[in-house]
C-alpha cells in the first residue's frame, strides 16, 4: 500500500515529497519501518516487506484481542471465549460472550460485501456483533472507509470504536453525523488509556448541539465545480423541471445535520433525487432507520 506521509525518528510527520533517502521513516499506523520509493513522477512510502508486514498485522491483532479479553475479565460475564468455532456458519469470532454477543477486532481492510456476509452469518444464529477497528483502520478521525462499520446506541448515537493495541488506547467516536451539502463527517471523540477504560455498556456521554450549515459562498463555488456525470444530470434535470439553477435554489439554504447513512449527498436530496443509503450491515436499514441497541 502506498503512503504519502510517515513519521521520522523523532516522531514528526514527514510528507514523501519532503523525505530524503538517508533518513529512517516509520508507518503512522503500525510503527513499523517503511521504505521511501522514488519514481520518475512521484515519491511515496511503503512497507519494506509484505510478508513481515503480514506478521506484524497478526501480532497487532493478537495483542489487541488480548487487551479486550483482559478488560472483559473485569465484567460479570458468565463465559468469554476466544476463537470459538461456529460450525453452522463456518465462522470463528474473535471473542464470544455468553454465547450471545460477538466482538470482532478488525485490523485488516475488508470490503462491504465481506462485512455484510459475516454480520449476516452471526444474525442467522441470532447473534449481534460489535466491531472494534484497529491496524489498517486506525485514524485520528472518522473517514469514509469507516462508515460501513458504524453502529448505533441510544447513548452514543451513531458510533465507532477504534483500538490502538500498540499504544493501548481506545477511541470512541460518538454522535457521528453528516453536515452540510456534501455530507461532511462530524463526530465527537473520547480517548481512553488502558488504565482508565470505561464500562462501555454503561458509559454516559453528552451530545453537542449542532446548528444547521448555511449554503455559503465557498460551498456554492464548490457546487458549481461539481461536473461529474451524476452532478451534471441532477443540475440539468432540476433546471428543466423548475426553470431555476440548483445553485440559485440552494443559495442561503440551511442544511440540518443528518444521520451518517446516506450515499446521496444532501444537496441532491434537497433537489428531489432518489435517496440511496450506504451499505452498513450493522444498522439494518431494511427494518428501521435506527439500528438495534448495543
N, C-alpha and C positions, 0 to 999 in steps of 0.2 A: 504494500500500500504506500503510495506517495504521500509525503508530508511536506508542507511548505514552511514549517516552523518547528523548532526543537529547543531544548534547554542546553546552555553551555555548562561548564564545570562549576560555575558559581550559581547556577540555577536561574540565570537570566534568559528570557525568551529571545531567541535569535531567529530572524527570518532567513530562509535559504539564500535569498539574493545577497544577504549581507555576510553569510558564513564564509569561512576560509578553511581550506583543506587541512591545515596544520593543527586545527583545534579538534577536541573531542566534543560530541554532542549526544544528547540523550532524549529519548521519547518522552513527551509530556504526559502520556497516559500510563505507561508501564515502567518508566525509569530505566529501560534498557538502552544500551548504546546503539546509536543509529549511524548510518554512513551517508556522507554528503555525495550526491551524484551530480555530475556536471555533463550536460549535453550541449549541442550547438545552440539550442534555443532556450534552455531553461536550466535551473538548479533546483534540486529538491532532496529531501532526506528519505531514507527507507531503512528498515531493519536489515542488519548485515547478513543474517542467516535465517531463512524462513523456518527451518527445522528447529533451530534454537528458540525462535520466537514462539513456535507452537508449544514447545516445552514450557516456556515462560508463561504462556497463557494458561496452561494446565495448572501450573503452580499457583498462579494468581487466583484461579478458580477454586483450587483446593483450600487455599488459605482463607478466602472469603467464606466458603461454605463452613469451615471450621469456626470462624468468628460468629457466624449466625447460630450454629449449633451450641456454642458456648453461651451465647446470650439467651437462647431458648431454654437452657438449663435452669435459668432463674425464674421461669414461668411455671405455673402449676398445671402442666400438661401431663396427661396420663402416659402418652407414648410419643416419642420423637424418633423417627427412623431416617437413616440416610441411604440413598440409592436403593430404595425398596422397589422391586420389580413388579409392575402391574401387567400381568400376562395378557389380560383381555385386550389391552390396547398396545401392548408391546412398548411401553414407555417406562422410564426409570427416573422419577422425580428426584431432584437433589435432596429435598427434605420433605418428609411426610409426617404430618402432625395428627395424632389421634385417628389415623385412617380417614380423615375428613378434609384436611386442608393441605394443599401442596405449596411449597416455596421453591421457586426456581431462581438460581443465581446465574444470570445470563451475561457472559463475558464476550463470547464470540458473536459477530454480526449474523443475524438471520433475517430472511425476508418475511414479508407479511403472511405469505401462504404457509410457510413452515410454522410460524407462531400460531396461526389460525388452526392448523391441524392439531398441534399439541394441546392447545386450550380446549378444542372440541373433544379431544380424546379424554381429557380429565372430566369434562362436563358429562360425557357419556356415562361415566361412573358416578355421577352426582357429586363431583369434587370441584370446589373452587380453587383457584390458584393465585398466588401473589408472586409477582415477578420483580426481582431486585436486579438492577443493572450494574455492571462493572466492566473492567477490562477495556475493550474497544469502545464502549458506550460512555466512558467517564468524560464528563464535560463540566465546566463551571456553570453552565446554564442549560436551558431546555432547547434542543434543536429539533428540526423537522423529523429526523430519524428516530427520535424518542417517542413521537406521538402515537405510534402503533402499540406502545406498551402502557398507555395511560389507563389508570384505574379510577374508581370513584368511591368516596365515602361521604356521609353527611357532614363529618367533621372536617375532612381535608378538601372537600370538593374534588375536582379532577386533580390527580396527584401522580407522582413518580418517586421511586426510591432508588438511589444510587449508592453503592458501597465501594469505597476505595480500600481494598483489602491490604495494600502495601502500607498505607498511612493510617489504617484502622479508623476510617472516618466515614460516617453515614450522612448522606444529604437527602433531606425530604423537600421536594418541590411540591408545593400545595397551592390550591386555588388557581390552577393554571387556566388561562383564558386566552381568547383571541381578541385583539383590539384593533380598531381602525379598518380601513377599506381593504387592506391586503393581508388580513389575518396575522398580524404581528403577534408573537407569543409573549404573553405577560405571565409572570409567576411570582410567588413568594417562596422564600427559601429558609430552611432551618438546617444547621450543620451541627453534628454531634460527634464527639470523640468517643473512643471505646470506653473511657471512664465515666462518661455521663450519658450513655444511651438511654433514651426514654422507653417507656412501655408504649409501643406504637399502637396498641389496641385501645389505650385509654388517653393518650396524649391529646390535650386540647390546644388548638391554635386559633388565632383570630384572622378574619378575612378583612383585608383592606378595601375600603370603598373605592371604586374606580369610576371616574366621570366619563361620559361619552367623549369620543375623539372627534373633533371638528375636521371637516374636509378643508384643510388649509392649503395655501398656495403651493407649498412644496409637494403635497400629496396630489394635488391636481396636475402638477407638472409630471410627476411620476406616472399618473394615469394616462396622460397624453402620450407618453413614451411607450405605453403598452401596445406593441404591434405584433404580438404572437397571433396565430390564426384564430384561437378562441376569443381573445380580446377584440380583435377586429370584427369578428362575426357579431359579438354582443353589441358593440358600438353601432354597427351598421343596422342591425335588426332593431335596436332601440330607436334610432333616428327615423327609420321607416315607419315605425308604429306610432311614434309620439311627436315627430316633427321637431325634435329637440336633441341636441347632443348629450351624451352621457355626462360630459364634463360640466355643461351648463346646469343639468338637472341636479348633479351632486354637489354643486358649489354651496358651501356653508352647511352641508348635510352633517348631522350628528350621528356617528356610529356608536351604538351602545355595545358594551362588552358581550362577547358570545362564548358559548361552550366551545372547547377546542376539538370539535368533532367534524368540522366541515371541510370538505375538499374544495368546494366552491368559494371563491373569495367573497367577502362581504359586499363589495361594490357591485358584483354581478348578481348577488342575491337581491339587492335593492332594486336592480333593474329588471327583476322578474324572471331571471334564469332559473331553470330547474335545479334544485339543490341536491348535490351529491355529498355523501358522507365519507369520511376517511374509513379505512379498514382498521378497526380497533377491536380485536376479538374479546378483550376483557370487559367491554362495555355493553354487549348485547343490544345493539341499536335496533335489531329486528323486533324486540319486545317493547322496549321503553327508551325514551331519550335520556333517561338517567339510569346508570348501571347499578348492579347489585352492591350491597354493602360489603365493606372489608370484613 
